[in-house]
Structures are given as C-alpha cells and as structure tokens.
C-alpha cells in the first residue's frame, strides 16, 4: 500500500493554503483590519476576495471529504468577517491533515454534480489533476490579483512563499 501520491496532493494543498493565509494576513494588515477587504473584487461580475477564500478552500476541502467517503459540499461563499475567512482556511487545513486513504483511492470513480442536471464522471486522478488543482490555483491567483489591484504591497515572493526556505544568498 502506498500513499506517495496522496501525500503529495496533501502537501501541495497545505502549502498553498499557507500562501492564502499569508496573503490574507498581509491584506488584513494593509487594510488595518477593515473587513471591507473581503468585498474587494477585480470586476463587478466577479466574486469578491472573501468568496475567493471560500472557493480556494473548497478544492482541498472537497478532496478531503471525497477521501473520507463523505458527500461533497462547498463552504459558505458569503465570507463576511475576517474570522470567518480564517476559519475556512483552518478547518480546511485540519480536514486535509486527517486524510488516511491510500493511493488506490485515485483509481476510484467520482461523479461530480454540476447543477442544472449536468454531471461529470471522473477517476480520482482526473478529479484531482484536471478539476481540483486548476480550480484551486484559479481562485488562489484571483485572490492574489484582487489584493494587488487593491494596492496591497505583495509580489511574487508572497505568492511563492512555499519556496522561500530554499532561497540562498551567495
């Protein structure tokens, strides 16, 4: 029995949730704890920063539920307080850290209900690599972009914070 792939997925999600938390804290500091930060958005027809936090967390959250054999469901997208945003991140990290399945789980089929009578049937590997991870990065990057647009002084080193321990100076 192997857990190498599952462990890799967990590590990726955990480290990027740390990135999301870092970006959130930086934005919170820049906005002096003003919860209006949660309503910032790139365009009127796009979801605000608070919703991007929930949508980013939904991917590892639902991965964890699927691994546990539980029904998928999304977190509340109406993030109206800083505490609620941090709670989404913390609860997702905790759920993710409790995964106990083997890599064989990735060969199982999953049916994703898309609403309006639409669905997809995918293997676990396709679910992770073609659905979860792209959606995860889309919402993480959108959260980053909202903060940049709002004037928060962040850059690539903040987005790539998971690599900072590997950076050396000559």
C-alpha positions in Angstrom: 0.0 0.0 0.0 1.3 3.4 -1.0 0.5 7.0 0.0 3.1 8.8 -2.1 0.6 10.5 -4.4 -2.0 11.2 -1.7 0.8 12.7 0.5 2.0 14.8 -2.5 -1.6 16.2 -3.0 -1.9 16.9 0.7 1.4 18.7 0.8 0.6 20.8 -2.2 -2.8 21.9 -0.8 -1.4 22.5 2.7 1.5 24.7 1.5 -0.7 26.7 -0.8 -3.3 27.2 1.9 -0.4 28.7 3.9 0.1 31.0 0.9 -3.5 32.0 1.0 -3.3 32.6 4.8 -0.2 34.8 4.3 -1.8 36.8 1.6 -4.9 37.2 3.7 -2.9 38.4 6.7 -0.9 40.8 4.5 -4.2 42.2 3.1 -5.7 42.5 6.6 -2.7 44.4 7.8 -2.7 46.8 4.8 -6.4 47.5 5.4 -5.9 47.9 9.1 -8.4 45.1 10.0 -11.1 46.7 7.9 -13.5 43.9 6.7 -14.2 45.9 3.5 -11.2 43.9 2.2 -13.5 40.9 1.9 -15.7 42.8 -0.6 -12.8 43.9 -2.9 -13.1 42.5 -6.4 -11.5 42.8 -9.8 -14.6 43.4 -11.8 -18.3 43.9 -10.9 -19.3 40.5 -12.3 -16.6 38.6 -10.4 -16.7 37.2 -6.9 -15.1 39.3 -4.1 -12.0 38.4 -2.1 -13.9 36.7 0.7 -15.6 34.4 -1.7 -12.3 33.6 -3.4 -11.1 32.4 0.0 -14.0 30.0 0.3 -13.6 28.9 -3.3 -9.9 28.3 -2.9 -10.6 26.2 0.3 -13.4 24.3 -1.4 -11.0 22.3 -3.5 -8.9 20.7 -0.7 -12.0 20.6 1.5 -13.9 18.5 -1.0 -10.8 16.4 -1.8 -10.7 15.6 1.9 -14.4 14.8 2.1 -14.1 12.5 -1.0 -11.1 10.7 0.5 -13.2 10.0 3.6 -16.1 8.8 1.5 -18.4 11.7 2.6 -20.6 13.7 0.3 -19.0 16.7 -1.3 -20.3 20.2 -0.3 -18.9 23.6 -0.6 -18.1 26.1 2.2 -20.3 29.1 2.7 -19.1 31.5 0.0 -20.5 34.6 1.8 -17.4 35.4 3.8 -18.4 38.5 5.7 -15.9 38.6 8.5 -12.1 38.2 8.8 -12.7 35.5 11.4 -14.9 33.5 9.0 -12.2 33.7 6.3 -9.6 32.4 8.7 -12.0 29.7 10.0 -12.4 28.4 6.4 -8.7 28.1 6.0 -8.1 26.5 9.4 -10.9 24.0 9.1 -9.8 23.0 5.6 -6.2 22.5 6.7 -7.4 20.4 9.7 -9.6 18.2 7.5 -6.9 17.8 4.9 -4.4 16.7 7.5 -6.7 13.9 8.7 -6.8 12.0 5.3 -6.0 8.4 5.8 -6.5 6.8 2.4 -4.0 5.0 0.1 -3.1 6.0 -3.4 -5.6 3.4 -4.7 -8.3 5.9 -3.9 -7.2 7.8 -7.0 -8.3 5.0 -9.3 -11.9 5.2 -8.0 -14.7 6.9 -9.9 -16.3 10.1 -8.7 -19.5 11.7 -10.0 -19.4 15.4 -9.8 -22.9 17.1 -9.8 -22.6 20.4 -11.7 -26.1 21.6 -11.3 -28.9 22.0 -13.8 -28.9 18.2 -14.4 -25.2 18.2 -15.5 -22.5 16.0 -14.1 -19.1 14.5 -14.8 -17.8 11.0 -14.0 -14.0 11.0 -13.5 -11.4 8.9 -12.0 -9.9 10.2 -8.8 -6.7 11.1 -10.6 -8.6 13.1 -13.2 -10.7 14.7 -10.5 -7.5 15.9 -8.7 -5.4 16.9 -11.7 -8.0 18.3 -14.1 -10.6 19.7 -11.8 -9.4 20.4 -8.2 -5.9 21.7 -8.8 -6.8 24.0 -11.7 -9.8 25.4 -9.8 -7.6 25.8 -6.6 -5.0 27.8 -8.4 -7.6 29.9 -10.3 -9.1 31.1 -7.1 -5.8 31.5 -5.3 -4.5 33.6 -8.1 -7.7 35.6 -8.3 -7.4 36.3 -4.5 -3.8 37.4 -5.1 -4.8 39.6 -8.0 -7.6 41.3 -6.0 -5.1 42.2 -3.3 -2.6 43.6 -5.9 -5.4 45.6 -7.5 -6.4 47.0 -4.1 -2.9 48.3 -3.5 -1.7 45.6 -1.1 2.2 45.6 -1.3 2.6 41.9 -2.3 4.7 40.4 -5.0 5.8 37.1 -6.4 7.8 36.2 -3.2 4.4 36.3 -1.4 2.8 34.0 -3.9 5.7 31.7 -4.0 6.3 31.8 -0.2 6.5 27.9 -0.1 9.9 28.2 -1.9 11.4 30.9 0.4 13.0 28.4 2.7 15.0 27.1 -0.3 16.3 30.5 -1.3 20.1 31.0 -0.6 22.4 34.0 -0.8 25.9 33.8 -2.3 
